[in-house]
Amino acid sequence: MDPRIVDRLRCPVCTEPLAEVAAGTARALRCSRRHSFDVARQGYVNLLAGRAPHVGDTAEMVAARADFLAAGHYDVISSALARAAVAATDRGAQGGRGVGAYPLVVDAGAGTGRHLAAVLAALPDAAGLALDVAKPALRRAARAHPRAAAALADTWQRLPLADGSTAVLLNVFAPRNGAEFHRVLDPAGTLLVVTPAEDHLAELVGALGLLRVDPAKADRVSDSLGGHFTEAASEVHRRELELTGPEVATLVGMGPSAWHTDPAGLAARITALGEPVRVTVAVRLGAWLPRQGLRQSP
């Protein structure tokens, strides 16, 4: 694992720094108190303290997401994040970031790591860390980019990162832990949050019986972050897709509606749509700056 990333990691049990050690052909991360965390042969490390209350997306959902993203359908999101991350690191450098000579980009709820990879491609001096609770996703995220690493971690728990260690924190369609995000972000860092706009996938919601975007989504994001962050900028990005029936099925399979739809009934409704199926991608990207003077969590 990239030593620049290991340098920012902390033991999830005692919060001491971690170092990479080798035992034969196996690798592990270990702290001075000898808490040890094996690096899986697929490249990710389990830095979860105890058991996660959930296991995240299934292997089928992760495979669906990987196929859909590989086709470029959500590149509008990746591109927007890359531009915002470049602006954020430029702003942080002007603010005198104290996290070393290179920025660390962390994706909390990274999935397959495609968005993180796009950001790293735009930031040649940065390293990246993908965090997720789904092992099938982490197997892919660990290989998403040469300068990326992946770790099993629950966003709702203490993140296995040092205070102020992160230059840019990505949060795309994932849970938000305002207190922990604030703790790990450098004071001059930026949190980039992507959430669905109200008309996201609107053409499919009624036709396929999918979960609707909460009209109060923006308010809920503000409630979860407002005590620790100030929103500095917000923009909506849209793109119209033309999808085949199988691509529509893949799109549904990679999102939360996959847990709530009957496969046979869904297939029939997708067939009834005909082809091509026009679908609107609409997301809101917010750039949040950490409030100063707040006491770090213990």
N, C-alpha and C positions, 0 to 999 in steps of 0.2 A: 504494500500500500504506500502511496506517495507520502514521504515523511513530512511534507508541508501540511498534509491533511491530518496525519497522526498527531502532529504538534498541537493541533487545535482541539483534539478529542479529549474527553474526560471520562473516567471510570463511572459507569452508571450506579455503582454501589456506594463508593466513597468519595467521588468527584476528584480523585487524584489524577495527575497526568498519566497517559498511557504511552507505552513503547512497544514496538513490534519485536517479537522474539520468534526464533525458529526452533522446532523440535523435529529433527529429521527432515522429512519433506513437508511437514505441516507448518502452518504459521498461526500465530495468535497475537493478540494485544494484551498486555499485562501492565498493571500498575504496581507501585512500590509496596502495596499491601498484598500483592500476589493474587489479586482478583484477575482471572484470566478469561479471555473471550476468543474462541476459535474463529479463524477466518475460513469460511466455507470454500470448498474447491471451486465453486462458481464465482468466487471473488468478493462476496459480501461478508460482513462481520455482524454477529448478533450482539447488539449493545442494549438489550432490553433488560431492565431490572425487574425480575419476576416475569409473570405471564401477562401478555396483552389481553384486554377484555374482548378483543375481536381479532380475526386473522386477516382482515382486509379482503381485497378482491380475490376471486378464485382464479385458478390457472386458465380456465376458459375465458373469463372476463379480461385477464391480462393479455391473452393471445389475441382476443378481438381488438383490444385497444392498440396493440402493436401493429396489427395489420392495417387498421384504419389510419393510424398516424403515419405509417410508412408510405401510404398513398398520398400524403401531403394535405389531407383535408383540414387539418388543424394547424397548418403552418402559419396561418394568420396570427395565431396565438404565440407560437414560438418566435416569430419575427418581432412582434410587439414587445415581448419580454426581452429579447436581445437588445433592441433599441433602448428600452427603459433601463436595462442593466448598465449599458455603456454610459448613459447619462448619469446614472446613480454613482458609478465608480469615479467618473470625472468630478462630480460634485463632492464626493467623499475625499478625494485627493486634495481638492482645494480647501477642504475643512481640516486637513492635517490628520488623516486617519492614523491611529496608533496601533495597527494590527500587523505590522511588518511590511516587507517590500512587495507582497503579493496579496490580492484580494481572495477571500474564500467565498464562494457562492454555495449556499445550502438550499436544497429544494425539499421542503417539508411536505410529504405526501407526493413523492416524485413519480410514482408509478414506474413506467419503463425507462424514465430518464431522458426522453426525447427533448423536452423543453429545456432541461438543464444542459444537454449537449449543445443546443442552439445558442444558449447564452455563453457557454465556454468557447464556442467557435468565434464569437464576437469579442471575447476578452482573452487574448492570447497569453496574458500574464497570470490568469486566474486558475485556481484549482476548484473542484466542485465536489460536493457531498450530497448524495441522494439518500433521503430518509423515508422509510415506508414500513408498514407492518406486514405487507404481503410478500412472502418469500418468492413467489413466482415473478413478481415485479422486480424485486431486487436482483434476481439472477440476470435480468436483462439490463437493469440500470448500471450494474457493475461493469458492463461492457459498452455502455452508451458513448463514452468518450475517453480518450487516453488519459486525460487529466481529471477523471472523475473516479470517486470511490462510492461505495454503497454500504449502508448500515441499517439493520433492523432496529427501529425505534418507534415508540408511540408518541404522537404529537401531544397527547393529553398528559404525559408524564414529563419529568425533567429531561430535557434534551441532553445527549452525551457530548456537550460542547462547552468550551470555556466561556466565561463571561466576556462579552465584547469581541468575540472571535470572528464574527461573520460580517462581511462587507455588504452582501446582498442576500436577502432571504426571499425565496420564491414560494408562493402558496397558490396552487392552481387547482380549483375545484376540490379543496381539501379542508379539513378542520383547522381552526385557528385558535392558538393558545397565546393570547396577547401577552401575558406575563412572561412566559418563556421566550417568546419571540423577542421581547424587549431585552431580556437578560443576555441573550447570545449575540444580539446585534451590537456592532460598534456604535458609539454615539453619533458618528457621522455616516452610519449605514442606512440602508433603505430596505423596506419590506414591500415587495411587489405582490399584490393580491389579485387573482383572476377569479371572477364569479360570473355565472350566467346572467345575461340581461333578460328582461322580461319576455322578449320575443325569441329567445334562443330555442331553436328546433321547433318553433311554433307550428309549422306545417304538420309535424308528426304527433304533437301532443294529443289533439283531439282525435285524429284519425286512428291512432294506435293505442290510445288510452294510457299514455305515458304520464309520469309525474310532472306536474306543472311547476314552473319556477315560482317561488314564493314572492308575491308582489312587494313584500316588506324585506326582501333580501338585503338591500342596501342598508336599511336600518339595523338589521341583525348583524351585519358586518361591522358597522360603526359601534354597536353596543359591545361587540366582542373585543374591539381594538381601541376604542376611544379613550379608555383610561390610561393607555400606555403609548399611544401613537396619535399623530396628527396627520390627516390626509393632505398631502401637498399637491397632488394632481390626480385627475381621473379622466379617462377617455373610454369611449365605446368603440369596439372594432367589429365590423360585420363582413361577412362573405357569403355569397350564395353558392351552394353546392348542387351539382347534378349527380345523383347517386343511382346505382343499380339497386335492385331488390336485395341482393346479398349484402351490399354495402350498408343499406338501411338496417338490416338485421344485425350487422356487426356494430353499427353505431349504437343501437339499443342495447346490445349485449355488453358494451363497455361502460355503461353508466348505471346509476342507481335503479333505473326502471327494470334492469335485468333481474332484480330480486322480487319484482312485483308483477310480472307478466306471465301468462300461460303460453308456453312455446308454440303449441299447436294453433291456438287462437291468434297469436301474433303473426305467425307465418301466413295465415289466411288473409289477415288484414293487409300485410305488406304486399301480397300478390295482387290484392284488389286495387292498390295504388297505381299499378302500371309503372312504366319506365319511360324516360328518366324521372326520378323523384327529386323535385326541387326543394331544398332545405336551407334555411337561414341559420348560419352560425353567428351568434351575437353575444359578445362577452364584454364585461366591464373590467378594465385594468386600473387599479388604484395604486398609487405610490404613497407609502406611509412612512413618515419620519418619526423616530423614537422621541418621546417627550424627555426632556432633560430634568435631572434632579430627583428622579424617582429612586427609591431604595431598591436594590437588587433583591430578588427572592433568595432565601437561604439555600 
